[in-house]
Amino acid sequence: MQALTPVSLKQDSDLCRILVADDQQDVTLALSLLLKDEGFDVHCVDSPAAVLKALRASTFDIALIDLNYSRDTTSGKEGLVLLDQIHEQDPALRVVVMTAWGSVELAVSALRRGAADFVEKPWDNSRLLSILRSQRELRSVLQEQRRSRAAGHRQVEDAVDQLVSRAPAMLRVIDAISRVAPADASVLITGENGTGKTQIARQIHLLSSRNMGPFVQVNMGGLASGVFESEMFGHVKGAFTDARGERVGRIEMAHGGTLFLDEIANMPMDQQVKLLHVIETGQFEPVGASRSRVSDIRLITATNADLKKAVANGTFRKDLYFRLNTVELKLPTLVERGEDIESLALYFLSRHGAHYKRPELQLADEAKQALFEYTWPGNIRELNHVIERAVLLAGSPVIGVADLRLEDSGEVADDSEQPTTLEEVEKAFIESTIRKHRGSVVQAAKALGLSRSAMYRRMEKHGIGQKC
């Protein structure tokens, strides 16, 4: 095949340059028209070889590549190989993959190999443009980060790679994150328990100009009034009876970075006044100190409560609420992200399968359907727990509905003799592995990828005898 005539070869620094690869000329033409109107500088090619040649000849901000090029090929192998070659040539290039023969498994394979996101053909224009806008913003942020903080660029990219979704409700959040993260504005993250508020806060930090600074997390619901000032502001030696030395508070620890206050709705009114003073002035006084100190922080807060209702009820200060929610990110429940359930489950399966030395495990189609139909009261956290438990307890390479034990999730299980906590599951898994190897701890440790000493520590922790 011959490479298609490029739509544009100009090196305009104000335009985002995108490399489009597809073997169908009508597809590249349609994408060219769409993306040019959006302000992209588009260059089109029709084969993997032409992609690599274009990358050697010029630089691009984003690549949008098909996963199949040979006639009657639907496996996506060509595209996955090309993805690896692209990252060898330009590790920083943001790659979005597309395929008319897409499956969740194929898409997840591409994501694991470094793709930033994926779209299915025929594509939805609004979704495609939303993905590319987000990648354009994130690419810009990453370029600035690499120029000033080359040593930390891998950590930042890892955070960006996690911002992947197919669900419209989550795509809106991702788009907002790409816009908010580079700024220093206060962010309020709301959503049910288990929706990933802490993870989103960390990603905002890692995508900000403060990513090389500290990320300090404080559970506001766990701070008693008597220790609030000491924990948050610190204290000097002799400030009170037990103050035998100086202590640095969380606000000072977060200087130059991000302070994340979780469960902010649980904060008593007297503590709210003190926090408001810090936000308004940037100053604080350690307990017992005679002079104020200054801390440069970016503030992110989170709650699963309705702060507007708390303000109306008089349990949360209105002025503090307005200070916290310069931008509010409301995270959808897992049920509202139904399109993401299977891909998240496969991601957790890959991660836990590798950790527990069971990479061969797969999800049966019936298990995937059961995951989709479940109500997920614990959201993403519960899904992660369910998959980890299934990895530990599955008796065959294919995880079925029974292995998921969804009846034990969300509510307390009726069958107390079945392991439900991760501690119990780990114990049961170690015992079954020892039995499988006829009582040989050495062989069981090897199968689990543990050293002999690590194996014995776990056995002691769980009270496991050498003969199981």
C-alpha positions as CSV (number, residue, x, y, z in Angstrom):
1,M,0.0,0.0,0.0
2,Q,1.0,3.6,-0.5
3,A,0.8,6.1,2.2
4,L,-2.1,8.5,1.8
5,T,-1.4,12.1,1.1
6,P,-1.1,13.9,4.4
7,V,-3.8,16.4,5.2
8,S,-1.3,18.7,6.7
9,L,2.5,18.7,7.2
10,K,2.9,22.1,8.7
11,Q,4.6,22.4,12.1
12,D,2.3,24.9,13.7
13,S,3.1,24.9,17.4
14,D,-0.4,26.1,18.3
15,L,-2.0,23.0,16.7
16,C,-2.2,19.6,18.2
17,R,-0.7,17.2,15.6
18,I,-2.5,13.9,15.3
19,L,-1.4,10.8,13.2
20,V,-4.4,8.8,11.9
21,A,-3.8,5.3,10.6
22,D,-6.5,3.2,8.9
23,D,-6.4,1.1,5.7
24,Q,-9.8,2.4,4.5
25,Q,-9.5,5.7,2.7
26,D,-13.1,6.7,3.4
27,V,-12.4,6.3,7.1
28,T,-9.3,8.5,7.0
29,L,-11.2,11.1,4.9
30,A,-14.1,11.2,7.4
31,L,-11.7,11.5,10.4
32,S,-9.7,14.2,8.6
33,L,-12.8,16.4,8.0
34,L,-14.0,15.9,11.6
35,L,-10.7,16.5,13.3
36,K,-9.7,19.5,11.1
37,D,-12.9,21.3,12.2
38,E,-11.9,20.6,15.8
39,G,-8.5,22.3,15.3
40,F,-6.2,19.3,14.9
41,D,-3.4,19.2,12.4
42,V,-4.1,15.8,10.8
43,H,-1.7,13.5,9.0
44,C,-3.1,10.2,7.5
45,V,-1.4,6.9,6.7
46,D,-2.8,3.5,5.8
47,S,-0.4,0.9,7.2
48,P,1.8,0.1,10.2
49,A,5.0,0.6,8.2
50,A,3.7,4.1,7.2
51,V,3.0,4.9,10.8
52,L,6.6,4.1,11.9
53,K,7.9,6.0,8.9
54,A,5.8,9.1,9.8
55,L,7.0,9.0,13.4
56,R,10.7,8.9,12.2
57,A,10.1,11.9,10.0
58,S,8.1,14.1,12.3
59,T,6.6,14.5,15.8
60,F,3.0,14.1,16.8
61,D,1.0,14.7,19.9
62,I,-1.6,11.9,19.5
63,A,-1.9,8.8,17.3
64,L,-5.3,7.4,16.4
65,I,-4.7,3.9,15.0
66,D,-6.8,1.0,13.7
67,L,-6.1,-2.5,15.1
68,N,-6.6,-4.4,11.9
69,Y,-5.0,-3.7,8.5
70,S,-4.9,-7.0,6.5
71,R,-8.0,-8.0,4.6
72,D,-10.3,-10.4,6.5
73,T,-8.3,-10.0,9.7
74,T,-10.2,-9.3,13.0
75,S,-7.7,-10.4,15.7
76,G,-6.2,-7.0,16.3
77,K,-2.7,-8.5,16.5
78,E,-1.3,-6.1,13.9
79,G,-2.5,-3.2,15.9
80,L,-1.1,-4.5,19.2
81,V,2.3,-5.1,17.6
82,L,2.2,-1.6,16.1
83,L,1.3,-0.2,19.5
84,D,4.4,-1.8,21.0
85,Q,6.5,-0.4,18.1
86,I,5.1,3.1,18.5
87,H,6.0,3.1,22.2
88,E,9.5,1.9,21.5
89,Q,9.9,4.8,19.1
90,D,8.1,7.4,21.1
91,P,7.2,6.3,24.7
92,A,5.4,9.6,25.4
93,L,3.0,9.5,22.5
94,R,-0.6,9.3,23.5
95,V,-2.2,6.5,21.4
96,V,-5.9,5.9,21.0
97,V,-6.9,2.6,19.3
98,M,-10.0,1.9,17.2
99,T,-11.4,-1.2,15.7
100,A,-14.6,-2.4,14.0
101,W,-14.1,-5.8,15.5
102,G,-13.6,-4.6,19.1
103,S,-14.2,-6.6,22.2
104,V,-13.6,-5.6,25.7
105,E,-10.8,-8.2,26.0
106,L,-9.0,-6.8,22.9
107,A,-9.5,-3.2,24.2
108,V,-8.1,-4.2,27.6
109,S,-5.1,-5.8,25.9
110,A,-4.4,-2.5,24.1
111,L,-4.8,-0.6,27.4
112,R,-2.4,-2.9,29.2
113,R,0.1,-2.3,26.4
114,G,0.0,1.4,26.9
115,A,-2.9,2.7,24.8
116,A,-4.5,5.8,26.3
117,D,-8.0,4.9,25.4
118,F,-10.1,3.2,22.7
119,V,-13.1,3.7,20.4
120,E,-15.2,1.3,18.4
121,K,-16.1,1.7,14.8
122,P,-18.5,3.1,13.7
123,W,-17.5,5.7,16.2
124,D,-19.6,8.3,18.0
125,N,-18.3,11.8,17.0
126,S,-19.0,13.3,20.4
127,R,-17.2,10.5,22.3
128,L,-14.3,10.5,19.9
129,L,-13.8,14.2,20.2
130,S,-14.2,14.1,24.0
131,I,-11.4,11.5,24.2
132,L,-9.1,13.4,21.8
133,R,-9.7,16.7,23.6
134,S,-8.8,15.0,26.9
135,Q,-5.7,13.5,25.4
136,R,-4.7,16.9,23.9
137,E,-5.1,18.5,27.3
138,L,-3.3,15.7,29.1
139,R,-0.5,15.6,26.6
140,S,0.0,19.4,27.1
141,V,0.2,18.9,30.8
142,L,2.7,16.0,30.5
143,Q,4.9,18.0,28.2
144,E,5.2,20.8,30.7
145,Q,5.8,18.3,33.5
146,R,8.6,16.6,31.6
147,R,10.3,19.8,30.8
148,S,10.4,20.9,34.5
149,R,10.4,17.5,36.3
150,A,11.9,14.9,34.0
151,A,12.6,12.6,37.0
152,G,8.9,12.3,37.9
153,H,7.4,11.8,34.4
154,R,6.7,8.1,34.8
155,Q,4.6,8.7,37.8
156,V,2.5,11.3,36.1
157,E,1.9,9.1,33.0
158,D,0.8,6.2,35.3
159,A,-1.9,8.5,36.7
160,V,-3.0,9.6,33.2
161,D,-3.3,5.9,32.1
162,Q,-5.8,5.3,34.8
163,L,-8.2,7.9,33.4
164,V,-9.9,5.5,31.0
165,S,-13.6,4.9,30.6
166,R,-16.4,4.1,28.1
167,A,-19.3,5.4,30.3
168,P,-20.5,8.9,29.4
169,A,-21.0,9.7,33.1
170,M,-17.3,9.0,33.8
171,L,-16.1,10.6,30.5
172,R,-17.5,13.9,31.7
173,V,-15.5,13.5,34.9
174,I,-12.3,12.7,33.0
175,D,-12.7,15.7,30.8
176,A,-13.2,17.9,33.8
177,I,-10.1,16.4,35.5
178,S,-8.0,17.3,32.5
179,R,-9.1,20.9,32.7
180,V,-9.0,21.2,36.5
181,A,-5.8,19.4,37.4
182,P,-3.3,21.9,35.9
183,A,-4.9,24.8,37.9
184,D,-4.6,25.4,41.6
185,A,-8.3,25.7,42.3
186,S,-9.9,23.9,45.2
187,V,-11.7,20.8,44.2
188,L,-14.6,19.1,46.0
189,I,-15.0,15.4,45.1
190,T,-18.4,13.9,45.9
191,G,-19.9,10.4,45.4
192,E,-20.9,7.2,47.2
193,N,-18.4,5.1,49.2
194,G,-16.2,3.1,47.0
195,T,-16.5,5.2,43.9
196,G,-12.8,6.1,43.9
197,K,-12.7,9.6,45.5
198,T,-9.2,9.1,46.9
199,Q,-7.8,7.8,43.7
200,I,-9.2,10.7,41.7
201,A,-7.7,13.1,44.3
202,R,-4.3,11.5,43.8
203,Q,-4.6,11.7,40.0
204,I,-5.5,15.4,40.2
205,H,-2.3,15.9,42.2
206,L,-0.1,13.8,39.9
207,L,-1.4,15.8,36.9
208,S,-0.8,19.1,38.5
209,S,2.2,21.3,38.6
210,R,2.6,20.2,42.2
211,N,3.1,16.5,41.4
212,M,6.7,16.5,42.7
213,G,5.5,17.9,46.0
214,P,3.8,15.9,48.8
215,F,0.3,14.5,48.8
216,V,-1.0,14.6,52.3
217,Q,-4.3,12.8,53.2
218,V,-6.3,13.4,56.3
219,N,-9.5,11.7,57.4
220,M,-11.4,14.5,59.0
221,G,-14.0,12.2,60.5
222,G,-11.3,10.5,62.5
223,L,-9.8,13.6,64.1
224,A,-11.2,14.3,67.6
225,S,-11.6,18.0,68.6
226,G,-8.9,17.7,71.3
227,V,-6.2,16.7,68.8
228,F,-7.3,18.6,65.7
229,E,-5.0,21.6,66.1
230,S,-2.0,19.5,66.9
231,E,-2.6,17.1,64.0
232,M,-3.4,19.9,61.5
233,F,-1.2,22.7,62.6
234,G,1.5,20.9,64.7
235,H,2.9,22.1,68.0
236,V,6.0,23.4,69.5
237,K,7.9,21.8,72.4
238,G,6.3,22.4,75.7
239,A,3.0,23.5,74.2
240,F,1.2,21.1,76.5
241,T,2.0,18.4,79.0
242,D,3.0,15.6,76.5
243,A,4.6,18.0,74.0
244,R,8.2,16.8,74.6
245,G,9.3,17.9,71.1
246,E,8.1,19.9,68.1
247,R,5.6,18.3,65.8
248,V,5.0,19.3,62.2
249,G,1.3,19.4,61.3
250,R,-0.4,18.1,58.2
251,I,-0.8,21.6,56.7
252,E,2.9,22.3,56.9
253,M,3.7,18.8,55.7
254,A,1.7,19.5,52.5
255,H,3.7,22.7,51.7
256,G,4.4,22.8,48.0
257,G,1.9,20.0,47.3
258,T,-1.7,18.9,47.8
259,L,-3.7,18.6,51.1
260,F,-6.5,16.1,50.7
261,L,-9.2,16.2,53.4
262,D,-11.4,13.2,53.2
263,E,-14.9,12.9,54.9
264,I,-15.0,16.7,55.2
265,A,-18.7,16.7,56.1
266,N,-17.8,15.0,59.4
267,M,-15.8,18.0,60.5
268,P,-17.2,19.7,63.7
269,M,-18.2,23.4,63.4
270,D,-15.3,24.6,65.7
271,Q,-12.8,22.9,63.5
272,Q,-14.4,24.4,60.3
273,V,-13.7,27.9,61.5
274,K,-10.0,27.1,62.0
275,L,-9.8,25.5,58.5
276,L,-11.5,28.5,56.9
277,H,-8.9,30.8,58.4
278,V,-6.1,28.8,56.8
279,I,-7.8,28.7,53.4
280,E,-8.4,32.5,53.5
281,T,-5.0,33.6,54.7
282,G,-2.7,30.7,54.0
283,Q,-1.4,31.2,57.5
284,F,-1.5,29.0,60.6
285,E,-0.1,28.9,64.1
286,P,1.3,25.6,65.6
287,V,-0.1,25.0,69.1
288,G,2.1,27.0,71.6
289,A,3.8,29.1,68.9
290,S,4.0,32.9,69.1
291,R,4.4,33.5,65.3
292,S,2.3,32.5,62.3
293,R,3.6,30.3,59.6
294,V,2.7,30.1,55.9
295,S,2.0,26.9,53.9
296,D,1.5,26.9,50.1
297,I,-1.0,24.1,49.5
298,R,-3.6,23.0,46.9
299,L,-6.7,21.9,48.7
300,I,-8.8,18.9,47.6
301,T,-11.7,17.6,49.7
302,A,-14.1,14.7,49.4
303,T,-17.4,13.5,51.0
304,N,-20.2,11.1,50.4
305,A,-22.7,13.5,52.1
306,D,-24.8,16.2,50.7
307,L,-23.0,19.4,51.8
308,K,-25.8,21.7,50.5
309,K,-28.2,19.9,52.8
310,A,-25.6,20.2,55.7
311,V,-25.4,23.9,55.0
312,A,-29.2,24.2,55.1
313,N,-29.3,22.2,58.4
314,G,-26.7,24.5,60.0
315,T,-24.1,21.7,60.4
316,F,-21.7,23.0,57.8
317,R,-20.5,26.5,57.3
318,K,-21.8,28.2,54.1
319,D,-18.6,30.3,53.6
320,L,-16.4,27.2,54.0
321,Y,-18.6,25.3,51.5
322,F,-18.1,28.0,48.9
323,R,-14.3,28.0,49.5
324,L,-14.1,24.2,49.0
325,N,-16.2,23.7,45.9
326,T,-14.5,26.1,43.3
327,V,-14.9,23.0,41.2
328,E,-17.1,20.0,42.2
329,L,-16.5,16.6,40.7
330,K,-19.4,14.2,41.3
331,L,-18.3,10.6,40.7
332,P,-20.9,8.2,39.3
333,T,-21.8,4.9,41.0
334,L,-20.5,1.7,39.4
335,V,-24.0,0.9,38.2
336,E,-24.1,4.3,36.4
337,R,-20.8,3.2,34.8
338,G,-22.3,-0.1,33.5
339,E,-20.2,0.1,30.3
340,D,-17.0,0.0,32.5
341,I,-17.9,-3.0,34.8
342,E,-16.4,-5.7,32.5
343,S,-13.2,-3.8,31.7
344,L,-12.6,-2.9,35.3
345,A,-13.2,-6.5,36.3
346,L,-10.7,-7.7,33.7
347,Y,-8.2,-5.1,34.9
348,F,-8.5,-6.3,38.5
349,L,-8.3,-9.9,37.3
350,S,-5.1,-9.2,35.5
351,R,-3.6,-7.3,38.5
352,H,-4.6,-9.9,41.1
353,G,-3.9,-12.8,38.8
354,A,-0.3,-11.6,38.4
355,H,0.0,-10.9,42.2
356,Y,-1.2,-14.3,43.2
357,K,0.7,-16.2,40.4
358,R,-2.5,-17.1,38.6
359,P,-2.3,-15.3,35.3
360,E,-4.2,-18.0,33.4
361,L,-7.5,-17.1,35.0
362,Q,-10.4,-15.9,32.8
363,L,-13.9,-14.8,33.4
364,A,-16.7,-17.0,32.1
365,D,-19.4,-15.2,30.0
366,E,-22.0,-16.0,32.7
367,A,-19.7,-14.4,35.3
368,K,-19.4,-11.3,33.2
369,Q,-23.2,-11.1,32.9
370,A,-23.6,-11.6,36.7
371,L,-21.2,-8.8,37.4
372,F,-23.1,-6.5,35.0
373,E,-26.5,-7.4,36.7
374,Y,-25.3,-7.0,40.3
375,T,-26.3,-3.8,42.1
376,W,-22.8,-3.0,43.6
377,P,-23.6,-1.2,46.8
378,G,-19.8,-1.0,47.5
379,N,-19.0,0.3,44.0
380,I,-15.5,-0.1,42.6
381,R,-14.0,-1.0,45.9
382,E,-16.4,-3.9,46.2
383,L,-15.7,-5.1,42.6
384,N,-12.0,-5.1,43.4
385,H,-12.7,-7.2,46.5
386,V,-14.9,-9.6,44.6
387,I,-12.4,-10.2,41.9
388,E,-9.5,-10.7,44.3
389,R,-11.5,-13.2,46.3
390,A,-12.4,-15.1,43.1
391,V,-8.7,-15.2,42.1
392,L,-7.8,-16.7,45.4
393,L,-10.6,-19.3,45.6
394,A,-11.3,-20.3,42.0
395,G,-10.8,-24.0,41.5
396,S,-10.4,-23.9,37.8
397,P,-8.8,-21.6,35.2
398,V,-12.3,-20.2,34.3
399,I,-14.0,-18.1,37.0
400,G,-17.7,-18.9,37.1
401,V,-20.7,-17.2,38.8
402,A,-20.3,-19.3,41.9
403,D,-16.6,-18.2,42.3
404,L,-17.7,-14.6,42.5
405,R,-19.9,-15.3,45.5
406,L,-21.9,-12.1,45.0
407,E,-24.3,-13.2,47.6
408,D,-21.6,-12.5,50.2
409,S,-20.9,-9.0,48.9
410,G,-22.5,-5.9,50.2
411,E,-24.4,-7.7,52.9
412,V,-23.1,-9.9,55.7
413,A,-23.0,-13.5,54.5
414,D,-25.4,-16.0,56.2
415,D,-22.9,-18.9,55.9
416,S,-20.3,-18.0,58.6
417,E,-18.1,-21.0,57.7
418,Q,-17.2,-19.6,54.3
419,P,-14.2,-17.2,54.1
420,T,-15.4,-13.7,53.2
421,T,-12.8,-11.2,54.4
422,L,-9.5,-11.0,52.5
423,E,-7.6,-12.2,55.6
424,E,-9.8,-15.4,55.7
425,V,-9.5,-15.8,51.9
426,E,-5.7,-15.5,52.0
427,K,-5.5,-18.1,54.8
428,A,-7.8,-20.5,52.9
429,F,-5.7,-20.0,49.7
430,I,-2.4,-20.7,51.5
431,E,-3.8,-23.8,53.2
432,S,-5.2,-25.2,49.9
433,T,-1.8,-24.6,48.1
434,I,0.0,-26.5,50.9
435,R,-2.4,-29.3,50.6
436,K,-2.0,-29.3,46.8
437,H,1.7,-29.8,47.3
438,R,1.2,-32.6,49.8
439,G,2.3,-30.5,52.8
440,S,5.5,-29.2,51.3
441,V,5.8,-25.6,52.5
442,V,8.8,-25.0,50.2
443,Q,6.9,-26.1,47.1
444,A,3.8,-24.2,48.1
445,A,5.9,-21.0,48.7
446,K,7.5,-21.4,45.2
447,A,4.0,-21.8,43.6
448,L,2.9,-18.6,45.4
449,G,6.0,-16.7,44.4
450,L,7.1,-16.3,48.1
451,S,10.4,-16.8,49.8
452,R,10.5,-19.5,52.4
453,S,10.8,-16.9,55.2
454,A,7.9,-14.9,53.8
455,M,5.8,-18.0,53.6
456,Y,6.4,-18.9,57.2
457,R,5.6,-15.4,58.3
458,R,2.2,-15.6,56.6
459,M,1.6,-19.1,58.1
460,E,2.4,-17.7,61.6
461,K,0.2,-14.7,61.0
462,H,-2.8,-16.9,60.1
463,G,-2.1,-19.7,62.6
464,I,-1.5,-22.3,59.9
465,G,0.2,-25.5,60.8
466,Q,2.7,-27.2,58.5
467,K,0.2,-30.1,58.0
468,C,-3.0,-28.7,56.5
